[in-house]
Amino acid sequence: MYFHKYLIAGNFEFVKQCKAGQWATLGKTRYRLHLTEFQDDIYRLRVESPRWPQSFSQAGLTPPPVLKKNGTRARSRITLDRGCGIRLVDDRGRVILQSPSGQTFGLCGDASLFMFRREACHQFYGMGEKSTGLEHSGRRTKFWNTDVWADFHVAQFRDGTPDPMYVSIPYLIVKRDNTYVGLLLDNPHATFMDTSASVAIAGQMALKGVDHSCFLLGAENGQPDLYLIYGPSLAELTCKLQKLVGCTPLPPAWALGYHQCRWGYTSAGDLDELDQKFRKHGIPCDGLWLDIDYMDGYRVFTINKKHFPDPKGAMSRLKAHGRKVVPILDPGVKLEKGYAVYDDGRKADAFCRNPQGREFVGLVWPGKTVFPDFSTTEGRAWWARHVERFAANGIHGAWLDMNDPATGHADHMQMLFDHGRAPHETFHNQYALGMAMASRAGFEKAHPGQRPFLLSRSGSTGIGRYAAIWTGDNYSNYHHLKGSIACSLNLALSGVPFNGPDIGGFGGDTTPELITAWMKAGFLFPFCRNHSISGSREQEPWAFGPKVMRTLRRYIRLRYVLRPYLYNLFVAQEERGEAIMRPLFYDFADTKSLPLGKIQDQFMVGPAIMQAPLLEEGQTSREVILPGTGAWYSLMDGKWLKGNRRISVTPTLVQTPIFLREGTIIPVVANQGESNAFDGCRVVFHILLKRDSRSAAEMTYVFDDGATLAYQQGKQSRLLVRARVRRGNLEITTKLTGNGFGPCDSTFVTYDKFAQVSVNGHILVRPGQLSARLGNE
Ligand code: MIG
């Protein structure tokens, strides 16, 4: 796979004459085009052809029901002309998206292409996991899961923006002012997009005469299958996309805590020591992670007996201290007769084959390795059985690495699927998806009724139903710190809300300043894990002296303080598909005076919290955009600030710019976040209203046991909290609208001086007594 060679439109033959639903021929290809209209303004353009007898997609998309004539009214309309020209028009008659008739759908051998007109006002987003920034205009990119450090030069992955990365989701968001359309290719093969990139020869001279009037999405092979989703807002679009690709199931609360990882933690002793240090330093932590060294000679599903004489004992001891151990699982199985997992897989015919019909062999940590074939139900069932057995040690989650798949310097193109019948490219991008599906099934069997937690490096469309994603091997430098925001936002908008980077940086030595800046920027990312490469300097929160530790602790604790809020964002994700971390233009309209479309150094965590961290080395102040017309409460200085403007901020060394949005309610824990114990039934509501706030604030606080699947059977409660300001008085009302998990004990924190504060009609306290501030030490 060449990363810098692309199929170009000039080689494609375009459909000039055809009618949807009727067979036609283009060159040597017989095809039939289908246009399906679903409810919720979702459309599908699918091409049927003997050239691609099956789809191979495991994405498992679940579109809404087909739109019936005279049924639910759609807010948009789509038309397809004879030359396949597409027009998507909104209910006010505005053209939202269109394609050049006679140049919309093209073929070139096994490859296919969709082209659309590019307009000056277009901006582009999404694209899954990309490190090339938030806005994707003028970009040419491929979707092919890649073990970044193995396939790029160090200069590219340390200081540059390697592309493609580990996750492939060929999804493009087209923004047109404040209207959004999503385009999703349901095709697991290598796919590509060109948002009208300029063309240069040898990276030097720009080619003249290149047409910039179009953007395109294509595939090197596989059934052409394109979903068009009309938002119109980005929030609506994201919810629709999430429902189509599947929402992320509510994780256990411990997965939303802080995680400590390092390549080098090897033994039960290492974990006990971590456990003690976290307790000694008063730093809450849920996950203690084990990298490859815990295994016996890198054999997957084994635990080194010397380092873990009693694995079950170690796990239950740590569990009693509130820790969860998350071990790594690599797909590569050591090729070694007598190693039970290998022998068993061979017997079950569970491994991928090469073109000679023998087991495909790669070269990874254990040496010669074979690879489970996750494309088949039997292959997945085989892996799930081993996961189940392994999880019985008292393990509740796993870290799925090397599933790009990484095969070392063995060329993975010889790795075939489905007992040798399916070429590599049909399942390459889906390898991690299959691994995650099988692993999840294994955990569910091992611990029935418990919510498993999986973290995966690679993935494809639909991965979020099974696993969270960490953004792979980054580096301890400011370039990666800065880039981590856009990369996580790209994933968040592309159907993978649960993601985050290695905080502090994986490769190289972090510095006290960098880890501090990174923790401040990253402590509220949906997934929050500190991880570093073996041989690098120690990166645990206490490894930099007491002063740095106190700052790191402050933000780790603040994550725990806010965990009920984060947890509720995950509830909203599972129920409605809302993004968790999101760009400013998700919650606020883009305006001429405050354009938000390229802001990638600020972000929202849910609808209520905005961060604007310092991201440069030695930086002491920065400009912050306060979007929207409402006010913002600055956590730094405890003041309300007028919105809809730019301000400049100069945080102290321990501070980071965080702003709470007027009109919101933030549920937090009833302590200072010193402990990682989860208790959804004791909650403090921070009411972000000021004396002159005009609109009411409202939230439904959802709580349950935070660990089991009982919530799916109704063991979950909902407290509707409403607050409004009337004649200088703050009136709060609460109502238990769901009582499956019983009531909760709630208190309130106010953010202004009110004449009176009442809860459900009872005057609660004298003014001023409630004004504890979030994040105060
Ligand atoms: O070849 O397991 O991205 O997080 O520490 C490297 C060792 C394999 C790559 C992962 C990284 C992990 C490392 N792994």
Boltz pocket constraint, residues with backbone or C-beta under 6 A from the ligand:
constraints:
  - pocket:
      binder: B
      contacts: [[A, 262], [A, 263], [A, 291], [A, 292], [A, 328], [A, 401], [A, 402], [A, 457], [A, 472], [A, 473], [A, 506], [A, 531], [A, 532], [A, 533]]
      max_distance: 6.0
